[in-house]
Amino acid sequence: MERGKSDRYLILTIAIIIINTLIYSVIDYLKYSSYGASVFDLGLAAQTLYNVTHVGINASNLVINKLIYIPLGLIYYLYPVPVALQYIQAFIISLGSLPIYLISRELTGKRGVSLAFAILWIIYYPLGGVFWFDFHFMSFFPTLFLFGVYFYLRGKTSYSLLFLILASITDFLSPVIVAFFAIYVMNRDFSLHGTDPYRNRLSMPVLVITLAIFLLIVYYYGPSYFLSYLNRQILTYNPSGSPVEATIPYKIGYFLYLMLPLFFLSLAGIEFLLTMIPYIALALVNSYYPYVNTMLYQYPSLTSASIFVAAIIGVSRLMKGKKIRISYRNVKKIAVALIAFNVFLAAFLSPVGNLFTESHEGNVIATYVAGLGENYNSRSYMAYNPNLSYLNSAPHYVPPGSSLLIQDNMPQMVQNYNWTLPFEYNYSTPSRYVAIDTYSADFTHFYLGKNSSRNMMYMANGFLLNSTYSIIDQFGGIIYMEMGNHPVSAFSGIRISMVSGKAAQISEKINGTILAPGNYSISMAPNSSISEDSLNVSLSVFTNPYGISEHLNLTFHRSGKVFISYFSFKEFTEISTFSPSITGKISLIIVQNSSM
């Protein structure tokens, strides 16, 4: 190791950690305040941690597959606001750069190379999904595991054991991964020290403790929990309404995509990839698409640490090899190339980069480099609508403690209410209140469950048609409903005023527009001269986004240079296509004349 000077690279690593934490904390705040976060991640975690100090821990409510929540619950007590968990997560993931730097410094002896690996950890695009996807306890795994590896390399067994135990209680699979690390330690010690494989007294305690944790989880939840983990039920948004299953070639490709940003250097330290065997096995036996998605989800938490440590081992081996040796000068060139390549990837494939490069090109790059043709659409999740502040006034309309049907984008409401989501809604024990955000994709998207496929639009329309609920207040597309008959407030806040362009362009612009129940007029102004006094136009709409579209055949009558038609909806309705048979450009205005 380089000696004789202060480690300014370590100081730079700490500075990078702080800067990255601040950047993602700002993103988290904007996403949270714009109601772009999720109940089924941030909300559930917040409620779990809130219950630690406000409800208590007992055998019936123990979350034994994520015991890390108990100490976190004590921290959460200091500032029990869901977005605080995202700040903590941003710091913990960023902190992974520190053990990465220390491990590299220990193995390569070069601080410059170590700083490069620390930077690569921060900009490694698969970790972008872990930063982005709200909050997950497994996001703590890589940093805790990396500290355990570092202290093992330093011969500090007690510290290593502590961090490995903490890593083992972050997720159901984490103790298995740590157990495979113990097997790696056994093999390494045997190769270094001959017939004394237990020389550092770490392997056997880790194996015993991780086995105990795993068996305790299976015993507590029952064998069915373990079996369900091997055949995960698909519960993800799907634009077509049908599940997407990952094929075997795609699953194999996933792990190659994970190693590509490090130029497959992990293969030069392939023995450490032993620790990835549990996750590889899980991915191969499942058809659960998020398990093998390089972006958008939290699962790279369980593989990124192994890939980085293996790459560091590989670089160290190449620098010190007898048959094949790469000079330090060439290693620095490789490090520069790695950083440049990963900056390019992060510019298009990370939540931060996507803020500036949100474009079709980003999806094309994702297809070829990340194995999927989708991206974060960061700006849309962080776009603040002033009407959303009306959701912050929920306690004014819904007494705390009441039963409340909410959308998946409302984690702010989980701690104060007895809440449920549309796909879990039980008609035999209905919620008294309903909170609706028509601006959110969660208003129209299904959350695909085992027994039902419902969204809030579907639920709200049913309530309106059978008169079980009525509107108690609304403003600009934010709606509160209560069971029973109440004075009804008028719907307002349609999302479209005027668009212009050719027919296909207009249809693309208004596709997905939600219209509230009410009476509407639609005005169409063609740029070209038309001799007819009336025009027939087809308007396709959905009252159930994945149901059968309804085609409205509208007759437009001339009023000067403008053609006007009228229509009414008794339900929330999504525009699908608008197809006027007119050449040239037209201007279109939709106005709500009155509520239903």
Residue pairs with C-beta under 8 A, 6 or more apart in sequence:
1 105
1 106
1 109
2 109
2 110
2 111
7 111
9 101
9 111
9 112
9 114
9 115
10 101
10 111
12 115
13 97
13 98
13 101
13 114
13 115
13 118
14 98
16 94
16 97
16 118
16 119
16 122
17 91
17 94
17 95
17 97
17 98
17 122
18 94
20 90
20 94
20 97
20 122
21 87
21 90
21 91
21 94
23 352
24 86
24 90
24 94
24 131
24 351
24 352
25 86
25 87
25 90
25 91
27 131
27 132
27 351
27 352
27 378
27 382
28 83
28 86
28 87
28 90
29 83
30 382
30 384
31 37
31 381
31 382
32 42
32 82
32 83
32 86
32 411
32 412
33 83
33 384
33 388
34 381
34 382
34 383
34 384
34 385
34 388
35 388
35 391
35 409
35 410
35 412
35 437
35 440
36 380
36 381
36 382
36 409
37 43
37 82
37 83
37 86
37 134
37 409
37 411
38 133
38 134
38 408
38 409
38 411
39 406
39 407
39 408
39 409
39 410
39 411
39 414
39 419
39 421
40 235
40 408
40 421
40 447
41 133
41 134
41 135
41 136
41 298
41 411
42 82
42 83
42 85
42 86
42 134
42 135
42 411
43 82
43 410
43 411
43 413
43 414
44 414
45 69
45 82
45 85
45 134
45 135
45 136
45 137
46 76
46 80
46 82
46 85
46 135
46 411
46 414
46 415
47 414
47 415
48 63
48 66
48 69
48 73
49 69
49 72
49 73
49 76
49 80
49 85
50 73
50 76
50 80
50 415
51 61
51 73
52 69
52 70
52 72
52 73
52 74
52 76
52 77
53 73
53 74
53 76
53 77
55 61
57 70
62 220
63 69
64 216
64 217
64 220
64 221
65 171
65 172
65 217
65 221
66 137
66 138
66 169
66 170
66 171
67 169
68 137
68 140
68 166
68 169
68 170
69 137
72 88
72 137
75 88
76 84
76 85
80 415
82 135
82 411
82 412
82 414
82 415
85 135
86 134
86 135
89 131
89 135
89 136
89 139
89 140
90 131
92 139
92 140
92 143
93 127
93 130
93 131
93 139
93 142
93 143
94 122
95 143
96 121
96 142
96 143
96 146
96 304
96 305
97 118
97 119
97 121
97 122
98 118
99 143
99 146
99 147
99 149
99 150
100 114
100 117
100 118
100 121
100 146
100 308
100 312
101 114
101 115
101 117
101 118
102 114
102 150
103 146
103 149
103 150
103 153
103 309
103 312
104 110
104 113
104 114
104 117
104 118
104 312
104 315
105 111
105 114
106 150
106 153
106 154
107 153
107 312
107 313
107 316
108 114
108 312
108 315
108 316
108 319
110 319
110 328
110 331
112 332
112 335
113 315
113 328
113 331
113 332
113 335
116 335
116 336
116 338
116 339
117 308
117 311
117 312
119 339
120 261
120 262
120 308
120 338
120 339
120 342
121 127
121 304
121 308
123 339
123 342
123 343
123 345
123 346
123 350
124 261
124 304
124 308
124 342
124 346
125 261
125 294
125 295
125 342
125 345
125 346
125 349
125 350
125 370
126 258
126 261
126 294
126 295
126 300
126 303
126 304
127 300
127 304
128 295
128 346
128 349
128 350
128 351
128 352
128 376
129 293
129 294
129 295
129 296
129 297
129 298
129 299
129 300
130 136
130 139
130 298
130 300
130 301
130 304
131 351
132 296
132 351
132 376
132 378
133 296
133 297
133 298
134 411
136 298
136 301
137 170
137 171
138 170
138 171
138 174
138 298
138 299
138 301
138 302
139 170
139 298
139 301
140 166
140 167
140 170
141 167
141 170
141 171
141 174
141 177
141 301
141 302
141 305
142 301
142 302
142 304
142 305
144 163
144 164
144 166
144 167
144 170
145 163
145 164
145 167
145 174
145 177
145 178
145 181
145 305
146 305
146 308
146 309
147 159
147 163
148 160
148 161
148 162
148 163
148 164
148 167
148 178
148 181
149 160
149 181
149 305
149 309
150 160
151 157
151 159
151 160
151 163
152 160
152 185
152 200
152 202
155 200
157 200
157 201
157 202
160 202
161 202
161 205
161 206
161 209
164 178
164 181
164 206
164 210
165 209
167 174
167 178
168 174
168 175
168 178
168 209
168 210
168 213
169 175
169 213
171 301
171 302
172 217
172 229
173 229
173 278
173 279
173 282
173 302
174 302
175 209
175 210
175 211
175 213
175 214
175 217
176 210
176 214
176 278
177 275
177 276
177 278
177 279
177 302
177 306
178 206
178 210
179 206
179 207
179 210
179 211
179 214
180 274
180 275
180 277
180 278
181 206
181 275
182 202
182 203
182 204
182 206
182 207
182 210
183 203
183 207
183 274
184 271
184 272
184 274
184 275
185 200
185 202
185 203
185 206
186 197
186 198
186 203
187 197
187 271
187 274
188 271
189 196
189 197
189 198
189 199
189 200
189 203
190 196
190 197
193 199
197 203
198 204
217 225
218 225
218 226
229 282
230 282
230 285
230 286
231 285
231 286
232 286
232 287
232 288
232 291
233 449
233 450
234 243
234 244
234 245
234 287
234 288
234 289
234 448
235 447
235 448
235 449
236 243
236 244
236 289
236 290
236 448
237 441
237 445
237 446
237 447
237 448
238 244
238 446
238 448
240 546
241 446
241 448
241 453
241 545
241 546
243 289
243 448
244 289
245 287
245 289
246 254
246 283
246 286
246 287
246 288
246 289
246 291
246 292
248 284
250 292
250 371
251 283
251 284
251 292
253 371
254 283
254 292
254 293
254 294
254 371
255 276
255 280
255 283
255 303
256 264
257 294
257 369
257 370
257 371
258 294
258 300
258 303
258 304
258 307
259 265
259 266
259 267
259 307
260 369
261 338
261 341
261 342
261 345
262 307
262 308
262 311
262 338
263 334
263 337
263 338
263 341
265 310
265 311
265 314
265 315
266 272
266 273
266 306
266 307
266 308
266 310
266 311
266 314
267 273
267 310
267 314
268 310
268 311
268 313
268 314
268 315
268 317
268 318
269 309
269 310
269 311
269 312
269 313
269 314
269 316
269 317
270 310
270 314
271 310
271 313
272 306
272 309
272 310
272 313
273 306
273 307
273 310
275 306
276 303
276 306
276 307
279 299
279 302
279 303
282 291
283 291
283 292
290 296
290 297
290 299
291 299
293 299
293 372
294 300
294 370
294 371
294 372
295 349
295 366
295 370
295 372
295 374
295 375
295 376
296 374
296 376
315 331
315 334
318 324
318 325
318 326
318 331
319 325
319 326
319 328
319 331
326 334
345 365
345 369
346 352
346 353
347 353
347 356
347 357
348 354
348 357
348 361
348 362
348 365
348 366
348 375
349 362
349 365
349 366
349 369
349 370
349 375
350 376
351 376
351 378
352 378
354 362
354 375
354 376
354 377
354 378
354 379
355 378
355 379
355 382
358 375
358 376
358 377
358 378
358 379
362 375
363 373
363 374
363 375
364 373
366 372
366 373
366 374
366 375
367 373
385 439
386 476
387 439
387 475
387 476
387 477
387 478
387 493
388 437
388 439
388 478
390 475
390 476
390 478
391 410
391 412
391 435
391 437
391 478
392 412
394 412
394 413
394 416
394 435
394 480
395 416
397 433
397 472
397 473
397 480
398 404
398 417
398 433
398 435
398 480
400 416
400 417
401 416
401 417
401 418
402 417
402 418
402 432
402 433
403 417
403 418
403 419
403 420
403 430
403 431
403 432
403 433
404 413
404 417
404 418
404 419
404 420
404 431
404 432
404 433
404 434
404 435
405 419
405 420
405 421
405 422
405 425
405 431
405 433
405 434
405 435
405 456
405 459
406 413
406 414
406 417
406 419
406 420
406 421
406 434
406 435
407 421
407 422
407 435
407 436
407 437
407 440
407 442
407 443
407 456
408 421
408 442
408 447
409 437
409 440
409 441
409 442
410 435
410 437
413 419
413 435
418 431
419 431
420 426
420 431
421 447
422 447
422 454
422 455
422 456
422 458
422 459
423 446
423 447
423 448
423 449
423 452
423 453
423 454
423 455
424 449
425 431
425 454
425 459
430 468
430 483
431 483
432 482
432 483
433 480
433 481
433 482
433 483
434 459
434 460
434 463
434 469
434 479
434 480
434 481
434 482
435 479
435 480
436 443
436 456
436 460
436 478
436 479
436 480
436 481
437 443
437 477
437 478
438 477
438 478
438 479
438 493
438 495
438 514
438 516
438 572
439 477
439 478
439 495
442 455
442 456
443 455
443 456
443 457
443 514
443 572
444 455
444 456
444 457
444 512
444 514
444 545
444 574
445 455
445 545
446 453
446 454
446 455
446 545
446 546
447 455
453 546
455 545
457 514
457 543
457 544
457 545
457 572
457 574
458 544
460 479
460 481
460 572
461 543
461 544
461 571
461 572
463 469
463 481
464 517
464 570
464 571
464 572
465 570
465 571
467 485
468 483
469 481
469 482
469 483
469 484
470 481
470 482
470 484
470 485
470 486
470 488
471 479
471 480
471 481
471 486
471 488
471 489
471 491
472 480
472 481
472 482
472 486
472 487
472 489
473 479
473 480
473 489
474 480
474 489
474 490
474 491
474 492
474 493
475 492
475 493
476 492
476 493
477 493
477 495
477 514
477 516
478 493
479 491
490 518
490 594
490 595
491 516
491 517
491 518
491 592
491 595
491 596
492 516
492 592
492 595
493 516
494 513
494 514
494 515
494 516
494 520
494 590
494 592
495 513
495 514
496 510
496 513
496 590
497 589
497 590
497 591
498 587
498 588
498 589
499 506
499 509
499 510
499 587
499 588
500 506
500 585
500 586
500 587
500 588
501 509
501 585
501 586
502 584
502 585
502 586
503 578
503 579
503 580
503 581
503 582
503 586
506 578
506 586
506 588
507 577
507 578
507 579
510 575
510 578
510 588
510 590
511 575
511 576
511 577
512 574
512 575
513 574
513 575
514 572
514 573
514 574
515 541
515 569
515 572
515 573
515 574
515 575
515 590
515 592
516 569
516 572
516 592
516 595
517 569
517 570
517 571
517 572
517 595
517 596
518 568
518 569
518 592
518 593
518 594
518 595
518 596
519 566
519 567
519 568
519 592
519 593
519 594
519 595
519 596
520 566
520 567
520 568
520 569
520 590
520 591
520 592
520 593
521 564
521 565
521 566
521 590
521 591
521 593
522 539
522 554
522 556
522 564
522 565
522 566
522 567
522 588
522 589
522 590
522 591
523 562
523 563
523 564
523 588
523 589
523 590
523 591
524 535
524 537
524 556
524 562
524 563
524 564
524 565
524 580
524 586
524 587
524 588
525 561
525 562
525 563
525 586
525 587
525 588
526 563
526 582
526 584
526 585
526 586
527 584
527 585
527 586
527 587
528 582
528 583
528 584
530 563
530 582
532 558
533 557
533 558
534 555
534 556
534 557
534 558
534 563
535 555
535 556
535 563
535 580
535 582
536 553
536 554
536 555
536 556
537 553
537 554
537 556
537 565
537 578
537 579
537 580
537 581
538 551
538 552
538 553
538 554
538 577
538 578
538 579
539 551
539 552
539 554
539 567
539 575
539 577
539 578
539 579
540 549
540 550
540 551
540 552
540 575
540 576
540 577
540 578
540 579
541 549
541 550
541 552
541 569
541 573
541 574
541 575
541 576
542 549
542 550
542 573
542 574
542 576
543 550
543 569
543 571
543 572
543 573
543 574
545 574
549 576
552 567
554 565
554 567
555 565
556 563
556 564
556 565
557 563
557 564
557 565
566 593
568 596
569 596
570 596
578 588
580 586
